[in-house]
Amino acid sequence: MLYYTYVLKSDKDNKLYIGFTNNLKLRFEQHKKGLVTSTKNRRPLKLIYCEICTERKDATKREGYLKTHYGKMFLKKRLKSYFRG
């Protein structure tokens, strides 16, 4: 099974949401439909980044890292062209 660490960007408040799942397509649909409490009032959302891991533990660790100050710096550097717009 594959696990996905993903980043969504809210068009409403321009903030990022970081999560993980084993079914990225389904999870993104849930976010878009407002079925996820933490993002339902922040729609519309765009999927702007994802990473794939073969182990759940690695995906959850990566999710935790991306939520830190250094992880957010990594994302801004990694997605430099996206954020420059």
For each residue, the residues with C-beta under 8 A, 3 or more apart:
1: 22 54 56
2: 22 52 53 54
3: 20 21 22 52 53 54 55 56 58 59
4: 20 21 22 24 27 50 51 52 53 59
5: 18 19 20 50 51 53 59 62 63 66
6: 18 19 20 21 24 27 28 47 49 50 51
7: 16 17 18 47 48 49 50 66 75
8: 16 17 18 19 28 31 39 45 46 47 48
9: 14 15 16 17 45 46 48
10: 13 14 15 16 17 39 42 43 44 45
11: 14 43 44 45 46
12: 41 42 43 44
13: 10 42
14: 9 10 11
15: 9 10 42
16: 7 8 9 10 48 72 75
17: 7 8 9 10 31 38 39 42 45
18: 5 6 7 8 63 66 67 71
19: 5 6 8 27 63
20: 3 4 5 6 59 60 62 63
21: 3 4 6 24 26 27
22: 1 2 3 4 56
23: 26 27
24: 4 6 21 27 28 47 50
25: 28 29
26: 21 23 29 30
27: 4 6 19 21 23 24 30 31 36
28: 6 8 24 25 31 32 47
29: 25 26 32 33
30: 26 27 33 35 36
31: 8 17 27 28 34 35 36 39 43 45
32: 28 29 43 44 45
33: 29 30
34: 31 39 40 43
35: 30 31 40
36: 27 30 31 39 40
37: 40
38: 17
39: 8 10 17 31 34 36 42 43 45
40: 34 35 36 37 43
41: 12
42: 10 12 13 15 17 39 45
43: 10 11 12 31 32 34 39 40
44: 10 11 12 32
45: 8 9 10 11 17 31 32 39 42
46: 8 9 11
47: 6 7 8 24 28 50
48: 7 8 9 16 79 82
49: 6 7 75 78 79
50: 4 5 6 7 24 47
51: 4 5 6 59 62
52: 2 3 4
53: 2 3 4 5 56 58 59 62
54: 1 2 3 58
55: 3 58 59
56: 1 3 22 53 59 60
57: 60 61
58: 3 53 54 55 61 62
59: 3 4 5 20 51 53 55 56 62 63
60: 20 56 57 63 64
61: 57 58 64 65
62: 5 20 51 53 58 59 65 66
63: 5 18 19 20 59 60 66 67
64: 60 61 67 68
65: 61 62 68 70 71 74
66: 5 7 18 62 63 71 72 74 75
67: 18 63 64 71 72
68: 64 65 71 72
69: 72 73
70: 65 73 74
71: 18 65 66 67 68 74 75
72: 16 66 67 68 69 75 76
73: 69 70 76 77
74: 65 66 70 71 77 78
75: 7 16 49 66 71 72 78 79
76: 72 73 79 80 83
77: 73 74 80
78: 49 74 75
79: 48 49 75 76 82 83
80: 76 77 83 84
81: 84
82: 48 79 85
83: 76 79 80
84: 80 81
85: 82
